[in-house]
Amino acid sequence: MPDEIINKVANSKLVSLDLEDYYPKGERVLIDIKYWLFQEQVLIEKEYRRSLSEQDWTTYQNKFVAITCSTDAIIPSWAYLLITVHLAPYAKKIVVGDLEQLETLLFEEVISKINIEEFAGKPVIIKGCSEKFIPHAAYSLLIQKLQPVVSSLMYGEACSSVPLYKRIKT
């Protein structure tokens, strides 16, 4: 049949990898220390410790938590650590930083567990559009993991991808 439409992408060896498929399930929460500071600027240790001891930490059960301070206050390291001590029995993961740093850490763990053998010697396209937030650092980590084994790397969709890397044939 001369008018038959052939799907070259479906028939190719191209492997599509979507980081959204690896997205860790669970609620993300940001804790801002500023609310426990005097005038959102000064940490008074006795009041800070009291406030933390009165907090219901069970509300963070099985959640991914980022701890930050959004003001210009100077926060001693132990203040973040004390919150971590309270959260540790409940939260799935805790990071000192913002939500993007939390996502990066989560994806670092996920990417480290990807079996790269299934991608060995193949052209791989890393899907670019996601409904969920995936940090740029996650893509960078993925490329570092895949590049030593793949024949090529592209980014985007099969119909409109951006070439990133092609192994030189020797």
C-alpha positions in Angstrom: 0.0 0.0 0.0 1.8 3.2 -1.2 -0.3 5.6 1.0 0.4 3.7 4.2 1.6 6.0 7.1 4.6 4.5 8.9 5.3 5.6 12.4 9.1 5.8 12.3 9.4 6.7 16.0 7.4 3.6 17.1 9.6 1.4 14.9 12.9 3.0 16.1 15.2 1.8 18.9 14.6 5.2 20.6 14.0 4.8 24.3 11.9 7.5 26.0 12.6 8.3 29.6 10.2 10.5 31.6 11.4 11.6 35.0 7.8 12.2 36.0 7.4 8.4 36.0 9.9 8.4 38.8 8.4 11.2 40.8 8.4 10.3 44.5 4.8 10.2 45.8 4.1 12.2 48.9 3.2 15.7 50.0 5.9 18.4 50.1 5.9 20.8 53.0 8.0 23.9 53.7 8.6 24.9 57.3 9.7 28.5 57.7 11.6 29.2 60.9 10.7 32.9 60.8 7.4 32.2 62.6 9.2 31.1 65.7 11.4 34.2 65.8 10.8 37.3 67.8 9.6 39.9 65.3 10.6 37.3 62.6 14.2 38.4 63.1 15.6 37.2 66.4 16.0 33.7 67.7 15.4 33.6 71.5 16.5 30.1 72.5 14.2 29.5 75.4 11.1 30.7 73.5 12.2 28.8 70.3 12.6 25.5 72.2 9.3 26.0 74.0 7.5 26.7 70.7 9.0 23.6 69.1 8.0 21.4 72.0 4.4 22.6 71.7 4.2 22.0 68.0 2.2 18.9 66.8 4.8 17.2 64.7 2.5 14.3 63.8 1.0 16.6 61.1 4.2 15.9 59.1 3.7 12.2 59.1 5.0 10.6 55.9 5.7 14.0 54.3 8.7 15.4 52.6 9.8 18.5 54.5 12.1 21.4 53.6 13.2 23.7 56.5 14.1 27.3 55.7 14.1 30.8 57.0 12.7 33.4 54.5 13.9 36.4 56.4 17.4 37.9 56.7 17.7 36.7 60.3 21.0 35.0 61.3 19.9 31.5 62.3 22.4 29.2 64.2 22.8 25.7 62.7 21.5 24.0 65.8 18.1 25.7 65.2 17.6 23.7 62.0 18.9 20.6 63.7 16.5 20.9 66.6 13.6 21.0 64.1 15.0 17.9 62.4 15.1 16.1 65.8 11.4 16.8 66.2 10.5 15.9 62.6 12.6 12.7 62.2 10.2 10.3 63.8 7.4 11.4 61.4 8.7 12.9 58.1 9.8 10.7 55.1 12.7 13.0 54.2 14.0 16.3 55.7 16.2 18.8 54.0 17.5 22.2 55.2 16.7 24.4 52.2 13.8 25.3 49.9 11.4 23.0 48.1 13.6 22.9 44.9 16.5 21.6 47.0 14.1 19.0 48.5 13.0 17.9 45.0 16.6 17.7 43.9 17.6 15.5 46.8 14.6 13.2 46.2 15.4 12.9 42.5 19.1 12.3 43.3 18.0 9.2 45.3 15.6 8.1 42.6 18.1 8.5 39.8 20.8 6.6 41.7 18.5 3.6 41.7 17.8 3.6 37.9 19.1 0.5 36.2 21.1 2.0 33.3 21.7 -1.4 31.6 18.3 -1.1 29.9 19.6 2.1 28.2 23.0 0.7 27.2 23.9 1.4 23.6 20.5 2.9 22.8 19.4 6.4 21.7 17.5 7.9 24.6 15.2 10.9 24.7 14.6 12.5 28.0 11.0 13.8 28.0 10.9 17.5 28.7 7.3 18.5 29.6 6.0 17.4 32.9 2.9 18.3 34.9 4.9 18.0 38.1 7.8 20.2 39.0 11.1 18.5 38.2 14.2 20.6 39.0 16.9 21.2 36.3 19.4 19.5 38.6 17.5 16.3 38.3 18.0 16.3 34.5 21.7 17.1 34.9 22.0 14.1 37.3 20.2 11.9 34.9 22.5 12.8 32.0 25.5 12.2 34.1 24.2 8.7 34.9 23.1 7.8 31.3 25.8 9.4 29.1 28.5 6.7 29.7 26.3 4.0 28.4 23.9 5.4 25.8 24.5 5.9 22.1 22.9 9.3 22.1 20.8 11.6 24.3 18.1 14.0 23.3 15.7 16.2 25.2 12.0 16.9 24.5 9.6 14.9 22.4 10.4 12.4 19.7 8.8 14.7 17.1 10.8 17.8 18.2 13.8 16.9 20.3 17.0 18.7 21.0 20.2 16.7 20.5 22.4 16.7 23.6 25.0 14.0 23.1 26.1 11.5 20.5 28.7 8.9 21.1 31.5 9.0 18.6 31.9 5.8 16.7 35.4 4.4 16.8 
